[in-house]
Amino acid sequence: MNLPMKVLEINGLSKQYGRLTAVNKLSLEVKQGMVYGILGPNGSGKTTTLGMILGIIKASGGSYTWFEDPSMTPNDARKRVGALLETPNFYPYLDAVQNLKIVAKIKKSSEDKFDEILELVNLHHRRLSKFNTYSLGMKQRLAIAAALVGDPDVLIFDEPTNGLDPQGIKEMRDLIMTIAGRGKTILLASHILVEVEKTCDHLAIIKNGNLLATGSVGSILHSDTTIEVGAAADLARLEQLLLGARSVKSVTQEESKLIAVMESGAGAAELNKLAFDSGILLNHLAERQNSLEAEFLKITSDNSQAA
């Protein structure tokens, strides 16, 4: 069985601007076929990291390797990587096809599938419209089309939904998933948790340049079950009952209800039976969905490095 190639390996990558450490000894591994998210608030070092691995920003320390080839230069790597970083820049008075032809010339690509690429990003019907007539969402989609010129193995998107309305965000998410479905490896940097959760299968959480957590989305989202439970007349007795239950890992109070974190496999039915057998009448019982937002807030608030 052939293991997927390490498309990108980052080892101890750092960037300092005087006394400011923008990225601090970051180590990541992105394998072929992944949709890998770099998640962090604005100013966390996401764009700086992408700039370093593309050879645009010089690293202060550490190293990175593309396609398991230590001898590969950033220029060589960029022939196999398409990128959308920050604001799309195109000639305003040229149409989509004319702009893509310029991109192909810069990339030294013999690309002639512009119609196919523009169909993919849902811009074919506006292919002859000037760039300055495009909405923000259309400009972002043209930038993705430009990244696709030359049929790269890897695509890097930095905050691709910035400034878009809800419809534009959904269109961008669907487009990214369509591209991923064609076997491309995607590296996506974002501060929007819900977009990373819906789009990526692996992620790294960074804050203030420090790596706080990395792994599959499933491994970041813990398998414990969180239950909201309430008993108007017996809340204190219910809390003591839950604290003594073997499957309950922790209990906290939130307004007029208790939040019980239970071991994987346990659930609301077990708590309901436990309360009933003890003569406690529940007036609230609900299972919470684990979310990336909750885990992100927990990781970033608990980690002393990010303080």
Order of alpha helices (4+ residues) and beta strands (2+ residues): beta-beta-beta-alpha-beta-alpha-beta-alpha-alpha-alpha-beta-alpha-beta-alpha-beta-beta-alpha-beta-alpha-beta-beta-alpha-beta-alpha
